[in-house]
Amino acid sequence: MDVFSRRDLFKAGLALGALGVLPRAAIAAMGPNDKFDLLIRNANVLDPSQGLAGKRDIGIRYGLIESIAPAIAAERALRVMDAGGKLVTPGLIDLHCHTYPYGSAIGIPADELVPHQCTTTVVSAGDAGANNFAAYRRFVVPASRTRQFAFVHIAVAGLAGFPVPELYNIDYAQVDVAARAVAENADMVLGVKVRMSENVIARHGLEPLRRAIAACVASGVPAKVMVHIGGVSDAALMSQILDALRPGDVLTHCYSGAPNLAGEGTNIVQNGKLLPAALEAKRRGVVFDIGHGGGSFDYTIAEAAIAQGCLPDTISSDAHVFSANTPGMPYLPWVMSKLIGLGFSLPEVVTMATATPARVIGRIPKHGTLQVGAPADLSMLDIVEGPVSFVDTRENRREGKVFLRPAATVVAGVAFGRPYQAPFTVR
């Protein structure tokens, strides 16, 4: 009989400090003559995870938050970074983007998104399938300063063939090899991605989702499905998709207004009415993710769904080489700004881009927070007040009064740009 199950080994690995985060007990306490590696001063801190808001200084040591206080003397640090009163939040986490350049057809290097997004953590949403995930893990992720996680695509080659639909041929959806990829990479793989739009799966109905769920179960480790919607083949299929999702699974592009191939609206809002199955999924613990992208966020769908009780849980960009060039500008702070325009508060949108996606990832202690002992991942943003015009992916416009503009980013205690760390070493 096996002493440990695969699930036990998975949990044990996380307990030892996955992805380079050491338990606090393994790090020596600061002595009176020790210095912070980096001190961020004059920060307008907002960390909803601990109800923290206001002016703070942040001391960083060994890649972790060591101290957060009203004032910390500059001489206590090796390097000082003046936030200049900018908004400083836990590092923004993009639960759905595409960061497998050279291996998928649409990926952008994760670090190239940082100036536009202030993202410290990203999740590659199905760029790679079982056949090409190893190259992503071995060659792309280690070269990135941005923390990266992933969903493995149920299709064996992921999005390498884009724009050719990956599941018109259902034989590409291979349960066993997807399950193996999830299990063998459980430290960074969250589960299985499946795209359920008619222009991706033709008339295969619920079968691609069934296979994605089966791969999660067969992996033997905690694994979620991320389901892409937008123009599913018929109205009934949308409710079937929602009914099949388990607590913790992620419904991305939740406010998509993209039609199916016949031009019909077949997403969670149909004829102005939110599907009962959507509310039931929400109550069951399914995560509703924005996944804005270049064609997947419709103000009319969002407004109807929100008014009828189906609020988003996470805000993500779905940034890739095509969507990032569209007028909707699906960069994470801009999408957060659109949600502010829809009536959500600043703490709410920050939570939806930090603490909540961190819980979905579930790999790093205190991830998505600025608590002492948390990874020293921070995003700095300007709050720009004044008239601003937003456009969705269906050419609907809305006017706003404020937006968030990226200013600076710190990952694992090391800033992108000045002040440069010497020697320049990261993790």
N, C-alpha and C positions, 0 to 999 in steps of 0.2 A: 504494500500500500504506500502511495506517495506521502511523504511527510508534509509537504507543502503543495497546495493547489496553485495553479497559475495565478489565480486571484490573490492568494496570500503573498506570493512573490512580488506581485505588482504593488500591493500595499506596503510591503517591507521596503521596496525600492524608494517609494515616495517618502517614507518615514526617515530614510537616511539622507534626505536632502536632494531631491532630483534637480537636475539641470544646474548644478553648481551652487545652490543655496545651502549654506551650512547651518545646522541648528545653532541657536544662540549659545548653548552650553559649550560649543566647540570653539568659540571666539573669546579671546581674553578681554576682560573689561578694560576700559581706557584708564590709564594712570594719569596722574596730575601733569606729567610732561608730554603725554601723547597728544598728537594732533589729528584732527579730522583730515581725511584725504581731500575732501571738498566741502566748502561751506557755502550754502546758498542763502544770501541775505535779502531782506526787504521783499519777501514773498507774500503775496496775497493768497494765502493757502485756502484751498477748498477740498476737504476730504470727507464726503458724506458718510463714509463707512464708520467714522468715529465722531460724527457731528462736529467736525472741526472747521471753523471758518474764521479768517482774520489774519492779521500780520504775524508772520512767524519767520524765524531763521531755521534752517535745516542743516544739521551736521551729518555728514556721510563718511563712513569708514568701512573698509573691506567690502565695498559693494552693497552695503546695507544702510538703512536709516539708523543712525546711532542716537540722534537727539533731535527733537523738534521743540523749540522754545521761543518765547517772545523776543529774546535777544541773545546772540552768541557772539563773543568777542572775535574780531577778525584774526587776531594773533593766535587763536587756537587752531587755525587751519593751514594746511600747506598751500591750498588754492582757494580763492574766494571768487564767487560768481554773484554779481548783483542782479537780482531779478527785477529791480526797478519798479516794484509795485505791481508787476504783472500777475495775472491769475496763474497759480501753480497748483496742479492737480496730481493725483497719482498718474503714472504713465498711462496714456491712452492705449486701449486694447482693441484691435480690429478683429472681430470674430469671423469675418468673411472677407477675404481679399485673395489675390492671386500673385504669389511671390516665388514662382518656380520659373525663372527665366531660363531659356535655352532647353528646357525639358518639356514644358507645356507651351502651347502656341500663344498664350496670352499673358504670361507671367512678367512681372516687374521686379527687379531686385528690391528686397524689402527696405534696404537702407536708402534707396532713391525716393521712397515715399515719405521719409522722415521730414524733409523740409516742408512738405505739403500737408502732413497729417499729425506731426508730433507723436507718432505711434512708437511705443516701446516694445510692444508685443503684437504679433500678427498671427493669424491662422490661415494657412493655405487651404482653401475650400475645394478640395478635390482636384487640384492641378495634376496630381500623380495618382495612378492606379498601382496595383500590385507589381506590375512589370517594370515600372520606372520610378518607384518610390525610393529605392536604394540610392539612386544617383542624386535625388533631391537631398536625402539625408547626409550622404557622404561628401558631396561637393558644393552644395548651395548653402545649407544651413550653417556649417562651420565657418564659412567666409562672411557671415552676416553678423553685425553687432546687434541688430534687432532680435529679440527673442522670437523664435518661431515654433509653432505647433501646426498640426495638420489634420485634416480628414482625408482618408484614402478613398479614392473614387471606386465605386463598385465596378466600373468598366476598367478592364485590365490596363489600358494605356492612358487612363485619365483623360485630360483635355489636350493630349498631344496632337490629335487630329482636327482640332477646331479650325474652321467652322463646320467641318463634316460632323453630323450628329453621332455621338459615341454609342448610342443604344438603339439605333434603328435595327441593328442586328443584336438581338437579345443575348446571343451566345457570348458577347463580350462581357456580360455581367456574370462573373465567376465567384461564387460564394466562398469556396474553399481557399482560393489564393488570397482573396480580400481578407478573410478571417486570419490567415497566417500573417499578412502584412500588419494588421492591427495588433496581433499578439506579440509579434517580434519587435514592435516599435512602440509599445504601450507607454513608454515614458514621454513620448511626444505626439502620438497619434490619439486623437479624441474619439474616433469612430469612423463611420463610413458616409460618404457623400453620394447623393443620387439626385439627378435632375429629372423632374417629372413633367416638364413641358412637352406638349405634343410634337413640337419641332425638334425634340431630342429623342423621344422614345416611341414616336409614331403611335400605333394603336395597341401597345403592349399592356395597357391598363395598369393595374396595381402591381404587376409582376416585378418590375425593377425595384420598387420599394420593398416588396416582400423579400427579395434577395438581399437587399442592403441590411434589413433587420436581421435576417438569418445569419449574415456574416458577423454582425455585432455579437449575436448570441453565441455563435460557434467559436468566436475568438477566446472565450473564457475569461476575459477581462472586462471591467466596466467600459462600455463603449456606447456612444450615442450615434444616432443617424442625424445628418443634416440634409433636409429635403428642400430642394429648389422647386418653387412653383412659379407660375406665370403662363397663362394660356394652356391649361391642361385640356385634354382632348374633349371632355364633355363635362357638363355641370355636375353630374352625379359623381364623377371620379374625384372631384375636390373634397366632397364630404367623406368619401372612402379613404382618401389620403389622411385627412384629419383624424378619422376614427382609428386608423392603424398606428398612429404615433403614440409612443410611450412617454411617461413622465421623464423629463430631461432631454428628450429629442428636440431638435431645433428645426423650426419652420422658417426658412429664410426667404427673402423677397415677400414678406408677409403682406405688404400693401401694394403688390404688383397689380397693375391694370392691363398688363399685356394680354391681348386676345389670343385665342387658339387659331388654328389655320383657317377656320371658317369665319373668323372675325368675331366670335362670340366671347363675351366676358364670363370666364369660368373659374374665377379665383374666390377668395373668401367672402367678398361682397358681390352679390349677384342681384341685378336690378335694384340696387340701392339698399339691399337688405343683407345684414351679416348672417352667414350660415350658422344655424344652431350648433353644428359640429365644431365650429371655430371656438365658440364660447365654452363648449364642453372640453375641448383640447386645452384651452387656456386654464380652466379649473383643474384639469388633470395634471398640470405642471409642464406642458409643452412650452418651450421657449420660443417666443415670437421675435424674430430678428429682422431688422430693416433691410439689409442687403441692397442698398440703393442702386448701385450700378448705373449702366447706361440705358436700361430699359425696364427697371423693376420698382420704381417708386412713383405712385400716382396719388396726387393730393386728394382727389375725389374718393378714392378707396380708403386712404388713411383717415380722412375726416369722418367718413361714414362708420368705419370700424371703431374708431376711438369713441365716437358719440354713442355707439351701441355697446360699449363695454369691453372692447378688445384692444387693450393698450399694448404698446411694444415693450419688450423686456430688454432687448439689446439693440444698440445702434452700430451698424457696420457699413463699410463703404462699397464692397464688391469692386474695389479698384483693380483694374487691369489695363492692358495696353490700349484697349478700345474704349472702355467706359471712362477712363481718366481723361480722355480728350473730348468728352461730350459737354454740351451746354449746362447740364445739371450739376457738373463739378462734384462728383461723389466722394470728395475727400472727407475724412471723418469729422473734422471740426465744422465743415460746411454743412454736413448732414445733421450734426448736432444743432447747428444754428437753425436749420429748417424745423426741427422739433421744438425748439424754443418758440419759433413763430407759430407753431400749432398749439401753444399754451402750456408747454412743459416748463418747469422751473430750471434754473441753472444747476442746482444740486441733482435734480432728477436726470438731466441729460448726462451729467458727469458720471452718475451711478451707472447709467446704461452703457457707458463706454469705459468703465473701469471695474468696479467691484462685481457687477453682475456677470460680464463675460469672464472675469477671473474665476468665478465659481463654476461656470460651465467648463472651463479648462481644468481646474481642480488639480494642478500639479505642483504649485509653489506656495509654501506657507505665506500668508498675509499678502499675497499677490493682489494688485488692484487697490492697495491702500498706502497710506503714508505712516502707518504705525511703526513704532520703534521695532526694529528687527525685520521689517519688510524689505524686499529688494529696493535698492535706491534707483527706482525708475520714476521719472517726473516729466510732466509736460508743462511748458510755459506758453500761455496764450494771452493775446491782447483781447480785451472786451471792447469792441468797436460799436459805439452807439451812433445811431442816425439811420435815415431811410436806406433800406436795402431791398433788392428785388431777387426773389428766388424762382427757379423754374424746375419742374419735376421732369420725369422722363417721357411725359405725354404732352408736353408743351403747355401745361397749366402753370400759371404764374400766381405767386402770392407775395404780398409786400410785408416786410418786417421792419423792426426798429433796432435790431442789434444782431451782430454776428461775432463769431470767434475766429481770430486770426492766429495761425501758428507763429511762435516766437523763438522757442528753443526747446531742446530735448536732452534728457540725461538718461542713460541706460546703464544699469549696474554701477552707478556712481561716477560714470565718465560722460562728460558732456560732448555732444556733437559740436565741433567748433571750439571757440575760445571759452574759458581758458584751457589750453591743451595740456594734457597730462604727460609728464615725463618720468619714467619711460612710458611710451604709449602702449599700454597693455590692457586688454579687456578680457576678463574671465579666463 
